């Protein structure tokens, strides 16, 4: 009898759960699940509800109901933004975009003040082709799941999603007569796929393993399902004309031309372009879209970018117009709802794109079917130079970071002001905001600040500064607030650009690489660092990051001064002073390495582990590690060091070895009474770089450092 009663109770409970679930919209369920992934404790406090959009705009609300916080939104994405508002403003919490970083909630979850906030712009774009090479190449579902949640929390609803496309292309090229091995050799290695996708290079660091192709399909399906559930509209790729050289051999009658060299890569890496006027173009477009849709579905918006950092076959307006028109038409014939998302980066990058050529391209696509990403507005607003893109829709984008470089770059204060001006002057075809960062690094602040601009929050700079400081510290702290006043107003003032610490560039006599020169007030930066160290509490992940990134920037500044002093001593043939400066430079390199070792996302071990863990067979693990190592060191072509970064392990095993080679050449030259052998040193430097193989450093109990103690010791030692 008792067993029957239990069965009845279970059945009754199941009916109640089913009824409750049926009463809740899918949006509520998705927002609730997101909160649960961040912390099970949020379920104790937060309830979501569906509300109507406000005059077509996204909206979220916050209010109290008894002891619970009720977060409303017109969809799951808006509810997520409301949840982030609660976490940031009331709980003093920053949610990391990295899956390993726990959400650090206060002991008691607070109540809220009533808020109703609407969106200012409907489209909020995120990512860059390059991010898939400089950061996300070796991510699995665990990393992607947190990152998608982070995007939802920040209101992103138009993510670039290009994972898994090589599996689609393999199907297409094999249908056209290529073998599986030929397709895999056509692709680059995993780290270099963004530049293959943008038609810059073929083959480099390949061939692509079949296990990569197969595994990325499953991953992409999970990514897309979650993004769509959170009301995002993923941007998938389409065919822009890039074909394998083998296709030219199989179809000699096709109008296929080799594109211009890119960044001095060898001839075998040059890419081929099929004229969109050729009947084969539309055929390949149809094959690709149909194969892709079968695997991944579609949201009818496609990102493809012909001539990105490569020259078109002909610089002539009529040609550009025809090619562009046929590209769009080939897509529209397959998908009548198709929209084209085009990055305007190449209008900024290549000065050959005159106003006449840009106009020809813009007017070749029906209005409303083309959206431009004004890629680098934190530096240059192309919409101002190109007649607001002649009425085509565009998104104002903040780039913020190149190559995953670890310097203090990004200018959210100035960019926010520039964006406000764009809203007034940019025309009705300004439809949204975006960020096109090349790499994530560890500092999220600038990107989060910019996405807040998409909402009617109306907060002044002081409020923004205090909010950042309080979230990083976990509570209001005068010292941290003062530190962030300096950082926000005086340090984070550079637009994103290819920069890196001096210690990371190839050592050259009498040269301080301009990309390492940050024209900021280093006395103020030192003051900010000391203020961050003053409270004595680095339990919060965001505070740890602040201490690391500020500290390593300061140490690199001193390293640069020591390098200049070393070179001066060299010219004076003063071996004693040379030895003293070399010793200090070695100490700085070691101290930066130790400082970065206190956070796993500031270590080479983490970078390599992600790559190796994605592989199954040992030889594939080694191949992934080679790709992951090469792209942040020698890269290829003429862009050595482009993605340099100050991370523990890479400093001690790569950059420090370079400097030892430099010291050795300088000391040998003085002792022998000869000139510094620049050419010989450069060749030996290149040989050293190419021979580099990283071995994980690991840690034992004697290598672990308390960050606060370590940072204070380093500060006292050097400053």
Secondary structure in CASP SS format (residue, H / E / C, confidence):
PFRMAT SS
TARGET T0000
AUTHOR 0000-0000-0000
METHOD secondary structure of the structure
MODEL  1
X C 1.00
X H 1.00
X H 1.00
X H 1.00
X H 1.00
X H 1.00
X H 1.00
X H 1.00
X H 1.00
X H 1.00
X H 1.00
X H 1.00
X H 1.00
X H 1.00
X H 1.00
X H 1.00
X H 1.00
X H 1.00
X H 1.00
X H 1.00
X H 1.00
X H 1.00
X H 1.00
X C 1.00
X C 1.00
X H 1.00
X H 1.00
X H 1.00
X H 1.00
X H 1.00
X H 1.00
X H 1.00
X H 1.00
X H 1.00
X H 1.00
X H 1.00
X H 1.00
X H 1.00
X C 1.00
X H 1.00
X H 1.00
X H 1.00
X H 1.00
X H 1.00
X C 1.00
X E 1.00
X E 1.00
X E 1.00
X E 1.00
X E 1.00
X C 1.00
X C 1.00
X C 1.00
X E 1.00
X C 1.00
X C 1.00
X E 1.00
X C 1.00
X E 1.00
X E 1.00
X E 1.00
X E 1.00
X E 1.00
X E 1.00
X E 1.00
X C 1.00
X C 1.00
X E 1.00
X E 1.00
X E 1.00
X E 1.00
X E 1.00
X E 1.00
X C 1.00
X C 1.00
X H 1.00
X H 1.00
X H 1.00
X H 1.00
X H 1.00
X H 1.00
X H 1.00
X H 1.00
X H 1.00
X H 1.00
X H 1.00
X H 1.00
X H 1.00
X H 1.00
X H 1.00
X C 1.00
X C 1.00
X C 1.00
X C 1.00
X C 1.00
X C 1.00
X C 1.00
X C 1.00
X C 1.00
X C 1.00
X C 1.00
X C 1.00
X C 1.00
X C 1.00
X C 1.00
X C 1.00
X C 1.00
X C 1.00
X C 1.00
X C 1.00
X C 1.00
X C 1.00
X C 1.00
X C 1.00
X E 1.00
X E 1.00
X E 1.00
X E 1.00
X E 1.00
X C 1.00
X C 1.00
X C 1.00
X E 1.00
X E 1.00
X E 1.00
X E 1.00
X C 1.00
X C 1.00
X C 1.00
X C 1.00
X H 1.00
X H 1.00
X H 1.00
X H 1.00
X C 1.00
X C 1.00
X C 1.00
X C 1.00
X C 1.00
X C 1.00
X H 1.00
X H 1.00
X H 1.00
X H 1.00
X H 1.00
X H 1.00
X H 1.00
X H 1.00
X H 1.00
X H 1.00
X H 1.00
X H 1.00
X H 1.00
X C 1.00
X C 1.00
X C 1.00
X C 1.00
X E 1.00
X E 1.00
X E 1.00
X C 1.00
X C 1.00
X C 1.00
X C 1.00
X H 1.00
X H 1.00
X H 1.00
X H 1.00
X H 1.00
X H 1.00
X H 1.00
X H 1.00
X H 1.00
X H 1.00
X H 1.00
X C 1.00
X C 1.00
X C 1.00
X C 1.00
X H 1.00
X H 1.00
X H 1.00
X H 1.00
X H 1.00
X H 1.00
X H 1.00
X C 1.00
X C 1.00
X C 1.00
X H 1.00
X H 1.00
X H 1.00
X H 1.00
X H 1.00
X H 1.00
X H 1.00
X H 1.00
X C 1.00
X C 1.00
X C 1.00
X C 1.00
X C 1.00
X C 1.00
X C 1.00
X C 1.00
X C 1.00
X C 1.00
X C 1.00
X C 1.00
X H 1.00
X H 1.00
X H 1.00
X H 1.00
X H 1.00
X H 1.00
X H 1.00
X H 1.00
X H 1.00
X H 1.00
X H 1.00
X H 1.00
X H 1.00
X H 1.00
X H 1.00
X H 1.00
X H 1.00
X H 1.00
X H 1.00
X H 1.00
X C 1.00
X C 1.00
X C 1.00
X C 1.00
X C 1.00
X E 1.00
X E 1.00
X E 1.00
X C 1.00
X C 1.00
X C 1.00
X C 1.00
X E 1.00
X E 1.00
X C 1.00
X H 1.00
X H 1.00
X H 1.00
X H 1.00
X H 1.00
X H 1.00
X C 1.00
X C 1.00
X C 1.00
X C 1.00
X C 1.00
X E 1.00
X E 1.00
X E 1.00
X C 1.00
X C 1.00
X C 1.00
X C 1.00
X C 1.00
X C 1.00
X C 1.00
X C 1.00
X H 1.00
X H 1.00
X H 1.00
X C 1.00
X C 1.00
X E 1.00
X E 1.00
X E 1.00
X C 1.00
X C 1.00
X C 1.00
X C 1.00
X H 1.00
X H 1.00
X H 1.00
X H 1.00
X H 1.00
X H 1.00
X H 1.00
X H 1.00
X H 1.00
X H 1.00
X H 1.00
X H 1.00
X H 1.00
X H 1.00
X H 1.00
X H 1.00
X H 1.00
X H 1.00
X C 1.00
X C 1.00
X C 1.00
X C 1.00
X E 1.00
X E 1.00
X E 1.00
X C 1.00
X C 1.00
X C 1.00
X C 1.00
X C 1.00
X C 1.00
X C 1.00
X C 1.00
X C 1.00
X C 1.00
X C 1.00
X C 1.00
X C 1.00
X H 1.00
X H 1.00
X H 1.00
X H 1.00
X H 1.00
X H 1.00
X H 1.00
X H 1.00
X H 1.00
X H 1.00
X H 1.00
X H 1.00
X H 1.00
X H 1.00
X H 1.00
X H 1.00
X C 1.00
X C 1.00
X C 1.00
X C 1.00
X C 1.00
X C 1.00
X E 1.00
X E 1.00
X E 1.00
X E 1.00
X E 1.00
X C 1.00
X H 1.00
X H 1.00
X H 1.00
X H 1.00
X H 1.00
X C 1.00
X C 1.00
X C 1.00
X C 1.00
X C 1.00
X H 1.00
X H 1.00
X H 1.00
X H 1.00
X H 1.00
X H 1.00
X H 1.00
X H 1.00
X C 1.00
X C 1.00
X C 1.00
X C 1.00
X C 1.00
X C 1.00
X C 1.00
X E 1.00
X E 1.00
X E 1.00
X E 1.00
X E 1.00
X C 1.00
X C 1.00
X C 1.00
X C 1.00
X C 1.00
X C 1.00
X C 1.00
X H 1.00
X H 1.00
X H 1.00
X H 1.00
X C 1.00
X H 1.00
X H 1.00
X H 1.00
X H 1.00
X H 1.00
X C 1.00
X E 1.00
X E 1.00
X E 1.00
X E 1.00
X E 1.00
X E 1.00
X C 1.00
X C 1.00
X C 1.00
X C 1.00
X C 1.00
X C 1.00
X C 1.00
X C 1.00
X C 1.00
X C 1.00
X C 1.00
X E 1.00
X C 1.00
X H 1.00
X H 1.00
X H 1.00
X H 1.00
X H 1.00
X H 1.00
X H 1.00
X H 1.00
X H 1.00
X H 1.00
X H 1.00
X H 1.00
X H 1.00
X H 1.00
X C 1.00
X C 1.00
X C 1.00
X C 1.00
X E 1.00
X E 1.00
X E 1.00
X E 1.00
X E 1.00
X E 1.00
X C 1.00
X C 1.00
X C 1.00
X C 1.00
X C 1.00
X C 1.00
X C 1.00
X C 1.00
X C 1.00
X H 1.00
X H 1.00
X H 1.00
X H 1.00
X H 1.00
X H 1.00
X H 1.00
X H 1.00
X C 1.00
X C 1.00
X E 1.00
X C 1.00
X C 1.00
X C 1.00
X C 1.00
X C 1.00
X H 1.00
X H 1.00
X H 1.00
X H 1.00
X H 1.00
X H 1.00
X H 1.00
X H 1.00
X H 1.00
X H 1.00
X H 1.00
X H 1.00
X H 1.00
X C 1.00
X C 1.00
X C 1.00
X C 1.00
X H 1.00
X H 1.00
X H 1.00
X H 1.00
X H 1.00
X H 1.00
X H 1.00
X H 1.00
X H 1.00
X H 1.00
X H 1.00
X H 1.00
X H 1.00
X H 1.00
X C 1.00
X C 1.00
X E 1.00
X C 1.00
X C 1.00
X C 1.00
X C 1.00
X C 1.00
X C 1.00
X C 1.00
X H 1.00
X H 1.00
X H 1.00
X C 1.00
X C 1.00
X C 1.00
X C 1.00
X C 1.00
X C 1.00
X C 1.00
X C 1.00
X C 1.00
X H 1.00
X H 1.00
X H 1.00
X C 1.00
X C 1.00
X C 1.00
X C 1.00
X C 1.00
X H 1.00
X H 1.00
X H 1.00
X H 1.00
X H 1.00
X H 1.00
X H 1.00
X H 1.00
X H 1.00
X H 1.00
X H 1.00
X H 1.00
X H 1.00
X C 1.00
X C 1.00
X C 1.00
X C 1.00
X C 1.00
X C 1.00
X H 1.00
X H 1.00
X H 1.00
X H 1.00
X H 1.00
X H 1.00
X H 1.00
X H 1.00
X H 1.00
X H 1.00
X H 1.00
X H 1.00
X H 1.00
X H 1.00
X H 1.00
X H 1.00
X H 1.00
X H 1.00
X H 1.00
X H 1.00
X H 1.00
X H 1.00
X H 1.00
X H 1.00
X H 1.00
X H 1.00
X H 1.00
X H 1.00
X H 1.00
X H 1.00
X H 1.00
X C 1.00
X C 1.00
X C 1.00
X H 1.00
X H 1.00
X H 1.00
X H 1.00
X H 1.00
X H 1.00
X H 1.00
X H 1.00
X H 1.00
X H 1.00
X H 1.00
X H 1.00
X H 1.00
X H 1.00
X H 1.00
X H 1.00
X H 1.00
X H 1.00
X H 1.00
X H 1.00
X H 1.00
X H 1.00
X C 1.00
X C 1.00
X C 1.00
X H 1.00
X H 1.00
X H 1.00
X E 1.00
X H 1.00
X H 1.00
X H 1.00
X H 1.00
X H 1.00
X H 1.00
X H 1.00
X H 1.00
X H 1.00
X H 1.00
X H 1.00
X C 1.00
X C 1.00
X C 1.00
X H 1.00
X H 1.00
X H 1.00
X H 1.00
X H 1.00
X H 1.00
X H 1.00
X H 1.00
X H 1.00
X H 1.00
X H 1.00
X H 1.00
X H 1.00
X H 1.00
X C 1.00
X C 1.00
X C 1.00
X C 1.00
X C 1.00
X C 1.00
X C 1.00
X C 1.00
X C 1.00
X C 1.00
X C 1.00
X C 1.00
X C 1.00
X C 1.00
X C 1.00
X C 1.00
X E 1.00
X C 1.00
X H 1.00
X H 1.00
X H 1.00
X H 1.00
X H 1.00
X H 1.00
X H 1.00
X H 1.00
X H 1.00
X H 1.00
X H 1.00
X H 1.00
X H 1.00
X H 1.00
X H 1.00
X H 1.00
X H 1.00
X H 1.00
X H 1.00
X H 1.00
X H 1.00
X H 1.00
X H 1.00
X C 1.00
X C 1.00
X C 1.00
X C 1.00
X C 1.00
X H 1.00
X H 1.00
X H 1.00
X H 1.00
X H 1.00
X H 1.00
X H 1.00
X H 1.00
X H 1.00
X H 1.00
X H 1.00
X H 1.00
X H 1.00
X C 1.00
X C 1.00
X C 1.00
X C 1.00
X C 1.00
X C 1.00
X C 1.00
X C 1.00
X C 1.00
X C 1.00
X C 1.00
X C 1.00
X C 1.00
X C 1.00
X C 1.00
X C 1.00
X H 1.00
X H 1.00
X H 1.00
X H 1.00
X H 1.00
X H 1.00
X H 1.00
X H 1.00
X H 1.00
X H 1.00
X H 1.00
X H 1.00
X C 1.00
END
